[in-house]
Amino acid sequence: MPSFRIPTPLRPYTGSKAEIAVAGDTVGAALQDLTRQYPDLHKHLYAESGELRSFVNIFLDQENVRFLQGTATAVKESDQLRIVPSMAGGQEIFPRIHANHAKIKIELAEIREIGG
């Protein structure tokens, strides 16, 4: 049976399982079986329209299935699929970290002044 590797952020919805065997001869059928087994995953993978969310990428070997035949991509019994959520936010986190670090340094300096 094909299987899915589940990323850590989605494991709470799979009973902490990292790999799940699924039935299906296409990526779409395999995804349907995955969400049948673990219904709580559905809202994290699919939009209300029923389409796979734009930030959810499915890889077969090293290929994003979006660049193959999408969810119609054929899978074999021995295939391993990976769910790879896109990272959002770009580099915005780094200025926030630096700003918070500077704020902490200032607050520590103020505490030292008050404490003597």
DASUL-V663210 format. One record per backbone hydrogen bond with DSSP energy under -0.5 kcal/mol. CO is the residue of the C=O (numbers start at 1). NH is the residue of the N-H. Records with the same first field share a line. If there is no record, write none. Layout:
CO: NH  NH
This chain:
2: 22
3: 81
4: 6  20
5: 83
7: 10  11
8: 11
10: 13
11: 14  16
14: 17
18: 6
20: 4
22: 2
25: 75
26: 30
27: 31
28: 32
29: 33
30: 34
31: 35
32: 36
33: 37
34: 38
38: 41
39: 42
41: 44  45
42: 45  46
45: 53
47: 50
51: 47
53: 56
55: 57  86
57: 59  84
58: 65
59: 61  82
60: 63
63: 60
64: 67
65: 68  70
69: 72
70: 73
71: 28
73: 27
76: 79
79: 3  81
80: 61
81: 5
82: 59  84
83: 85
84: 57
89: 92
91: 94  95
92: 96
93: 97
94: 98
95: 99
96: 100
97: 101
98: 102
99: 103
100: 104
101: 105
102: 106
103: 107
104: 108
105: 109
106: 110
107: 111
108: 112
109: 113
110: 114
111: 115
112: 116
